[in-house]
């Protein structure tokens, strides 16, 4: 039986999720350098060939994982922005907590790998850009909430 476009898209989404989770688990367990494509595919329960059909290399998987985390972060920012100005910071905290609960395994792995020097080197300028984006939004929310040093508070909150 031939699958529909919607079924194929759903299958691709599941495969992407398995690969991202497999990659993050391997990065956490072995470190980025020792997390080989073969290990990642095995952890995801997929073949190396399937991995390469979806991602050209391990670096692309790493970037995709952190892009996914930024999607979650941007969604929490959108939730905060939709709240009344005096309640945006509280809305951000509630949305962030809900997002972490919803994607708990992913976020646990993300925190386990985010400070590995090899991860920060591999992400390069993208990590700086994402960090600046997050701190910028946090600073804006903290400034609106009356924080005396919003940039400093934002950096501390992000850390």
N, C-alpha and C positions, 0 to 999 in steps of 0.2 A: 504494500500500500504506500502510495506517495504521500509524504508529509506536506502540510500546507506551509506557506511562508510564516505564519504565526507560530506553528509548531517548530519550525527550524529556528526561528528567532528565540523561542523559549529554550530550546536545546542549547543554542549558543550561549545564552545567558547563564544557564546552569554550568556549562563547561567553563566559562570565564570565571565564575564564582569558585568552582573547584580548583582551578589553576591559581587564582589569587590567594585562596586560603592555603593551598599546598605550598606556594612560594613563601608566604609569610611565616608559616609553620617551620619550614626549612631554614629561613633566615634566622628565626628565633632559636632553633635547636642547634644549628651548625655554624652560624655566622654567615654573612653574605658571601664571602669568598669560597667557603666550602659547600655552599648550597648549590650543587650542580643542577643543570637542567634535568638530568636523569633522576636525581633525588626528588626534585620538585614534581616531575611527572608521576613518579611512583607514589609520592605522598597524596597526590590528587587522584590516584587510581586511574590514570590515563597513560597513553603511550607518549613517548617523546615526540613522535610524529604529530600527534594531536596538539601537543603544546606548541610546536612550530607552526601549525596551521593558524594558531591564534596569536602568537607572539613571536617576533623574530629572534629574541634572545632574553636572557635573564634580566638585563637592564630594563627592557621594555615591560617585563612583569613587575619589577619594582616600581617603576614610574606609574604603571596602571594602578597598582595597589594604593599608592599615595594620592593619585588623582581621585580614586574612589573615596578616600578619606576626606579630600577637599570637597567632594560633592556633598558629603554628610555635613561638613562644617558650613558650607554655603547655605545648605537647607536650614540649619539652625539660625544662621544670620538672617535669612529671609523671614523666619518665624518671629525673630526679635523685631525686625523692622516693621512687621505688620501690627505689633502691639502699640498701645498708647505710649507716647514718648517717656512718661515717667515710669512705665513698666517694662521697658525694653530689656534692661539688664536682667531682671528676674525672668522674663520670657526666654532670654538666651540660655540661662542656666537650666531652666526646665526643659527646653528643647534639646540641649546638649545631653542632659541626663537621659532623656527618652531615647535619643539616637544611640547612645552607648549601650543602653539596655537592649535595644532592638538588634544591634549588630555587635553584641558583646564579644564573641569569639574573635571577630576581626579586629576590634579595638584593643583587646588584650594583646594580640600578636603585634599590632602596630606599636603599642607602647613598649613591648619587649625589644623591638628592633630599631626604634627611631634614633637612639643615641649611639649606635654602633658607628665608629669612625668610617668604616668602609661603606655604610649606607649613606652617610652624609656626603662622602666623596662621590658616590655613584649618582646621587640625585643632583649634586652640583647647584647650578643657578636656580633650578626649579624650586629647590627647598628654600632658598633665600626669598624667592618671589612669594611662595606660599606663606612663609613666616611673616613677611612684611604685610601681606594681605590680611592675615589674621590679626596681627597686632594693630594694624590700622583700623580695622572695624572695632576691635575691643576698645581702642583709645577713643574713638568717636562715641561709643556707648557710655564709656566711663566719664568722658567730658560732659555729655548730656546729663549724666546722673550727678554731676557736681564734684567729681573727684578732683582734688587739688593738683595732682600730678598724673594725668591720665595715661601718658606714654609709659611712665615707670610702672604704674599699676598694671597696665596692659601686658607689659613684658613679664611681670611677676605672675600674673594670672595665666598667661600662656605657658610659662615654665611649669 
